[in-house]
Amino acid sequence: MNAAPASGPHSGPDSGPDSGPNSDPNSDPGSDPDSGGLSVERAQLALGGQPILRDVSLHVAQGEFVALLGPSGCGKTTLMRVIAGIQSADSGRVRIGGRDVTAAHPARRNVAMVFQSYALYPHLTVAQNIAVPLTMTRLNGWQRMPVLGGMMPGSRAARAAIQADVARTAGPLGLSHLLDRKPGQLSGGQRQRVALARAVIRAPGAFLMDEPLSNLDAALRVTTRREIVEVHRRVGAATLYVTHDQSEALTMADRIAVMQAGEILQIATPEVIYRDPVNLDVASFIGSPRINLLEAMAGESGEVRAAGQPTPLRTPARGPVTLAVRPEDWVLDPDGLPARVEHAEFLGDHMLVHLRIAGAPVILRAEAGLRVTVGETLHLGFAPERALLFGADGRRVAAEIREPARA
Amino acid sequence: MEAAPKRRRGEAVGAWLLTLPAVISFTVLLLLPTLAAVAMAFTDFELGVWPPAWIGLENFSELLADRGFRQSFANTVIYVGLVAPVSVGLGLAFALLIEAGTRGRAFFRAVFFLPVVSLTVAMASAWQYLLHPTIGPLNSLLRSLGIAGPAWLSSSDTVLVSLAAIGVWENAGFNMVLFMAGLTAIPRELREAASVDGARSAWSRFRLVTWPLLGPTTLFVVTITLIRSIRVFDTVAVLTRGGPNRASETLLYTMYTEGFTFLRLGYSAAITLVFLAIVLLLMLLQTRVLDKRVHYG
């Protein structure tokens, strides 16, 4: 592999990628680490010699919803545990609400967390579960005593206030009629809402969610997504939402942080992540069906040829590059790349056609009315302003349009 | 159509045949001896005197009047009252400490479990040496501190406490292992959730999560410890023979001397029944009262 010479990595055509791996949190839009919210600065962690977090920095502004997206095992849950204080990092700082909490006990960080398994206390009723964060902070040890506690001074009033808060929190989540049940008597969706209620009952400085929807069935997942976004709006806390499901990240988040192998590759709005990924990993991780990748070659003057054919693109890079085209960005074009149809899937409002261009599998998202037969050869062009080019090292290189696109 | 009932009968016969070994061994090894002991308790059966006579409740009225038996009963209650709470508490403490630690877990687990796998009768001689009034290390340690140590096993004031200490040493490790098994069944995430939810101290996390979820284990440990400590026999038999002056005689030891020293098997069987009644009462207490207050998964 010979590295692309020229002028190194370039930003995409429209704007620049929002922020790269080691970017300063201050450069994130609408953020100032001192104003509140949640920020992680240069967190590093290795367990058993294996690096889990590599210099991770992240800022979530007050009221912002950031999805931490990555494949399983990429360190996203570990990062969340470091923020919550359940795990400590080897180096780096954590700030919540403008306060440095790096050394603080989880209980003193004012974070709320929804665990993947919900982690409800199985021996307590729904009402008691939701009340735990309040009883822990508002009652002292004597007042929490099982029988004696009721007789302690001030206990009665404090308990009544907690009960009122529990009712206020449980109502909007549809838990009012379940308050006396034990978690074991609830369905998965109900448990999930109890965990949510327990997290939001005190106004947390930061709100952490670890794949809260992964244990729900597909139909419930979609409705619960909206519920979570609504809860987030109501609470207004800096929210970090860990998921490996890109559709959750794309639909719910204000910004997405894409993480891989312990590194944050890119933090940006869903649209920028989708349209303007910084590298090949982000591009192929986001989008379903996956983005189509074609081996291409940048010639002497930067003109890009793919599958032996000229394309309307030019790049400052030289040598082998990767051309990436989203399935919906292909157009039928008699001058385009020859592609053999292998399989077609009808999906109601659209269809997916699986083809091969010079041996490489590609997918075309087409109108449902398109008639294709297996074995036939189509000619595919693409919208050049939407095509992406990546250098041999996987980093994004600029793609300029050589000639106007033909529709 | 007629084949169906026939086949069902054949199945029933097959089922009985399959359970037969268990039924026979249960009857021969458990049911009959127990019934024999119950029957014997109402006779004046003595080894060498034949035939035994049916004497009804006479054995039991004798028990009530027998000062030796009353002393042995009281000794047993005191012994259990010392051993059960202390060994359950220590077992829980050891388990929590070992769970919380990161280094030497296997080592400490083995050290505390050693008394369970070692032979009590053999270890008793070690204890005899440790507690010896003149050459024992314990008393020489006390002497170096300027305290005159008592004759641990031969003074009627301290003998029960000494035996109870050995009982705690025997039981705590066993309880620890049971508690450790219970602790591993508690999801780690619950304790993490508790600290995120504001349980700052280890004590408040223990109160919120560990103790309630350990309920079934604790119930089992308490019951098994009560039954194990009521059955105390080997240390008494080896170290004190119930002495001095019956100060350390326990139920099982009385039963043994009545039955195998004085050969009064009928009387001994009556003591066995009393013992059995206590154990059954404890089991009833467990299932009826405590079970309702414990949360199961």
Interface residues (C-beta under 8 A of the other chain):
Chain A: R81 A84 G85 I86 H105 P106 A107 R108 V111 A112 M113 F115 S117 A119 Y121 P122 H123 V132 P133 M136 T137 G141 R144 G184 R198
Chain B: P187 E189 L190 E192 A193 A194 S195 V196 D197 G198 A199 R200 W203 S204 R207 L208 V209 P212 L213 G215 H295 G297
